[in-house]
Protein backbone atom coordinates (compact mmCIF):
# COMPACT_ATOMS: atom_id res chain seq x y z
CA UNK A 1 0.00 0.00 0.00
CA UNK A 2 1.19 3.49 -0.81
CA UNK A 3 0.04 4.71 2.60
CA UNK A 4 3.03 3.07 4.27
CA UNK A 5 5.48 5.09 2.16
CA UNK A 6 3.94 8.55 2.31
CA UNK A 7 5.40 11.11 4.70
CA UNK A 8 3.55 14.19 5.79
CA UNK A 9 0.37 15.48 7.37
CA UNK A 10 -3.06 14.08 6.56
CA UNK A 11 -6.38 15.86 6.32
CA UNK A 12 -9.72 14.09 6.71
CA UNK A 13 -12.33 14.94 4.11
CA UNK A 14 -15.74 13.79 2.91
CA UNK A 15 -14.30 13.87 -0.65
CA UNK A 16 -10.50 13.52 -0.62
CA UNK A 17 -10.20 14.13 -4.38
CA UNK A 18 -11.96 17.49 -4.12
CA UNK A 19 -9.88 18.63 -1.15
CA UNK A 20 -6.67 17.46 -2.85
CA UNK A 21 -7.67 19.45 -5.96
CA UNK A 22 -7.96 22.61 -3.82
CA UNK A 23 -4.46 22.12 -2.38
CA UNK A 24 -3.07 21.18 -5.78
CA UNK A 25 -4.30 24.54 -7.13
CA UNK A 26 -2.99 26.35 -4.06
CA UNK A 27 0.46 24.73 -3.93
CA UNK A 28 1.05 23.50 -7.49
CA UNK A 29 2.31 20.11 -6.24
CA UNK A 30 1.83 17.01 -8.38
CA UNK A 31 -0.43 14.10 -7.53
CA UNK A 32 1.05 10.97 -5.98
CA UNK A 33 -1.45 8.30 -4.96
CA UNK A 34 -4.97 8.68 -6.33
CA UNK A 35 -7.46 6.23 -4.88
CA UNK A 36 -11.14 6.67 -4.08
CA UNK A 37 -10.48 7.09 -0.35
CA UNK A 38 -6.90 8.37 -0.40
CA UNK A 39 -5.08 11.03 -2.46
CA UNK A 40 -1.62 12.48 -1.98
CA UNK A 41 0.20 15.51 -3.32
CA UNK A 42 3.99 15.34 -3.53
CA UNK A 43 6.36 18.21 -2.86
CA UNK A 44 8.35 18.88 -6.06
CA UNK A 45 11.78 18.71 -4.37
CA UNK A 46 11.54 17.21 -0.89
CA UNK A 47 10.47 13.70 0.18
CA UNK A 48 7.29 15.15 1.65
CA UNK A 49 3.62 14.82 0.78
CA UNK A 50 0.17 15.86 1.93
CA UNK A 51 -2.40 13.10 2.31
CA UNK A 52 -6.18 13.41 2.01
CA UNK A 53 -8.21 10.59 3.50
CA UNK A 54 -11.95 9.95 3.23
CA UNK A 55 -13.58 10.56 6.56
CA UNK A 56 -17.18 9.41 6.80
CA UNK A 57 -19.05 11.77 9.11
CA UNK A 58 -16.32 14.42 8.79
CA UNK A 59 -16.63 17.13 11.43
CA UNK A 60 -14.67 20.27 10.51
CA UNK A 61 -12.41 21.66 13.20
CA UNK A 62 -13.49 24.80 15.01
CA UNK A 63 -11.30 27.89 14.65
CA UNK A 64 -10.33 28.96 17.18
CA UNK A 65 -11.08 25.78 19.07
CA UNK A 66 -12.63 25.87 22.50
CA UNK A 67 -13.03 23.22 25.15
CA UNK A 68 -14.93 20.27 23.66
CA UNK A 69 -14.69 21.55 20.06
CA UNK A 70 -13.32 19.48 17.20
CA UNK A 71 -9.57 20.19 17.13
CA UNK A 72 -7.36 20.70 14.07
CA UNK A 73 -5.86 17.51 12.67
CA UNK A 74 -2.80 19.31 11.35
CA UNK A 75 -1.72 22.91 10.99
CA UNK A 76 -0.23 24.15 7.71
CA UNK A 77 1.79 27.36 7.49
CA UNK A 78 2.30 28.33 3.85
CA UNK A 79 4.83 31.02 2.96
CA UNK A 80 3.82 33.41 0.17
CA UNK A 81 5.72 36.28 -1.47
CA UNK A 82 2.83 38.74 -1.06
CA UNK A 83 0.29 38.18 1.72
CA UNK A 84 -2.62 40.07 0.12
CA UNK A 85 -2.09 38.37 -3.26
CA UNK A 86 -1.73 34.97 -1.58
CA UNK A 87 -4.97 35.43 0.33
CA UNK A 88 -6.77 36.56 -2.83
CA UNK A 89 -5.51 33.50 -4.73
CA UNK A 90 -6.48 31.13 -1.90
CA UNK A 91 -9.99 32.63 -1.75
CA UNK A 92 -10.30 32.38 -5.53
CA UNK A 93 -9.27 28.71 -5.20
CA UNK A 94 -11.99 27.98 -2.63
CA UNK A 95 -10.73 29.07 0.81
CA UNK A 96 -12.47 31.54 3.08
CA UNK A 97 -10.84 34.05 5.40
CA UNK A 98 -11.38 33.15 9.05
CA UNK A 99 -13.11 35.72 11.27
CA UNK A 100 -10.47 35.43 13.99
CA UNK A 101 -7.03 36.71 12.92
CA UNK A 102 -4.59 36.53 15.86
CA UNK A 103 -1.53 38.00 14.08
CA UNK A 104 -1.11 41.01 11.80
CA UNK A 105 1.47 39.34 9.53
CA UNK A 106 -0.39 36.00 9.15
CA UNK A 107 -3.79 35.25 7.64
CA UNK A 108 -5.82 32.29 8.84
CA UNK A 109 -7.96 30.79 6.09
CA UNK A 110 -10.38 27.88 6.09
CA UNK A 111 -10.11 25.28 3.33
CA UNK A 112 -13.26 23.95 1.59
CA UNK A 113 -13.66 21.17 4.19
CA UNK A 114 -13.22 23.44 7.21
CA UNK A 115 -9.53 22.93 8.04
CA UNK A 116 -7.67 26.08 9.11
CA UNK A 117 -4.41 26.96 7.34
CA UNK A 118 -2.16 29.99 7.57
CA UNK A 119 -0.52 32.12 4.92
CA UNK A 120 2.41 34.32 5.90
CA UNK A 121 4.96 36.48 4.13
CA UNK A 122 8.53 37.07 5.31
C-alpha positions, 0 to 999 in steps of 0.5 A: 500500500502506498500509505506506508510510504507517504510522509507528511500530514493528513487531512480528513475529508468527505471527498478527498479528491476534491480537497486534494484538488484545492491544495493542488491549485494552491500549492502547485504540487503534483499528484502521488497516490490517487485512490477513491479514499486516499489522495496524496500531493507530492512536494516537487523537491523534498520527500514530503507529501500531503495526504487526504483521506476519506472521513465518513461523518467528517466534522470540521475543526473549530477555529479557534477551538474551545473546550470540547470543540473538534480540534485541528488535525494538522496545521499548515503554514504556507509562505507566500511572497505577497500576503494580500495576493496569496490570500486573494488567490487562496480565496479564488481557489476555494478558501475563506478568510477566518473571522479570527485573525490573531496575528497582523502578519499572518492570515488564517484561512479555512479550506473547503472542508473546514480545516484552518491553514495559515498564509504568511509572508517574510 
